Amino acid sequence: MAETEQDNRTEITKFNLLGFVGLGELQFPLFYLFLVIYIVTVVGNILIILLVVTHPHLHTPMYFFLGNLSFLEICYSSSILPMMLSNLIYGGRKPISVTGCMMQYYFFAILAVAECCLLGIMSYDRYVAICKPLHYTMLMNSRICLQFIVGSWIHGLFVMSIVLYFMYQLKFCGPTEIDHFFCELNPILKLACNDTHLIEIVTIFISAICILVPFFWTLESYIFIISTILKMPSVSGRKKAFSTCSSHLMVVSIFYSTLMIVYILPKTDGLRNINKVLSLFYTILTPLFNPMIYSLRNREVKEALRKAVAKLCTIGRMHHCNLL
Ligand SMILES: *[C@@H]1O[C@H](CO)[C@@H](O)[C@H](O)[C@H]1NC(C)=O
């Protein structure tokens, strides 16, 4: 009886994203805000990649990682923001196919996992540079760097393909409304009409590994770094190193902790409501601020940027640009 009832329900093939519905007049200011954020994210990250690639003295592991992080952030925000922008315009009236929705989540999640790994690797790189300077060239040679970077992409691809496999088993029989501004996993699971226990357990398990392992790795690296810094003899050097590390640690912790709350904690109703807001941190603000904080806190990047602007100025014969 129950079986025939289930068969009678037709499967839906399209979702509507309602994350921004009901904002009224806020819709347009938000659209322009997100548009500006997207443009700044893409342009800023492209600038960092260009700086790293064109300056031979920046061809060190730290800057290779930074360039790769910027590339990752461009892909990452492009997997979310264009869709959010179109959502803001259409206000949930433009449906997205179920497969398209899963694909969006798949790409977003691959990039998120790769980013978790890369941030961990970057803090490990600083740990080796500061705490084990004599072994740096040996521990961070170009082969190992490449392995780290390729490894984090492959890791993301592998674990998310497992999740995608389970997502393909889901059936959706309506409603079609997703209460989110992109195809996030939990709101999709909520709409499935078959049993979702298995995929929930699998994703909590995978998320825990992919988020907590790099998080503790990062934390451990920074604890060693900070304790080494505190032993430094010069006060000004100590202050500078400390402020750089603490700003890294801050953006990294916001990224990891919002991911943890959304993906690992149990999904109570209260949490569901703030998840939408929390996901803004790891989807939009991280790609915007990470490269800025990693590079503008850095003397060599600032110097390279200043030289690049100076060069542009002489090319364009614009003598009034002494801004930097
Ligand atoms: C990414 O890392 C690889 C290997 O370390 C390096 O060759 C490449 O130039 C990096 N890419 C960017 C954009 O910095």
PDBQT file of the ligand as one rigid body, heavy atoms in Angstrom, charges set to zero:
ROOT
HETATM    1  C1  LIG A 401      50.625  26.633  -8.004  1.00  0.00    +0.000 C 
HETATM    2  O1  LIG A 401      51.633  25.787  -7.500  1.00  0.00    +0.000 OA
HETATM    3  C2  LIG A 401      52.501  25.220  -8.476  1.00  0.00    +0.000 C 
HETATM    4  C3  LIG A 401      53.434  24.224  -7.790  1.00  0.00    +0.000 C 
HETATM    5  O2  LIG A 401      54.014  24.708  -6.632  1.00  0.00    +0.000 OA
HETATM    6  C4  LIG A 401      53.251  26.327  -9.180  1.00  0.00    +0.000 C 
HETATM    7  O3  LIG A 401      54.112  25.804 -10.156  1.00  0.00    +0.000 OA
HETATM    8  C5  LIG A 401      52.248  27.278  -9.806  1.00  0.00    +0.000 C 
HETATM    9  O4  LIG A 401      52.910  28.363 -10.400  1.00  0.00    +0.000 OA
HETATM   10  C6  LIG A 401      51.263  27.786  -8.759  1.00  0.00    +0.000 C 
HETATM   11  N1  LIG A 401      50.254  28.602  -9.409  1.00  0.00    +0.000 N 
HETATM   12  C7  LIG A 401      50.104  29.896  -9.154  1.00  0.00    +0.000 C 
HETATM   13  C8  LIG A 401      49.003  30.587  -9.896  1.00  0.00    +0.000 C 
HETATM   14  O5  LIG A 401      50.767  30.494  -8.350  1.00  0.00    +0.000 OA
ENDROOT
TORSDOF 0
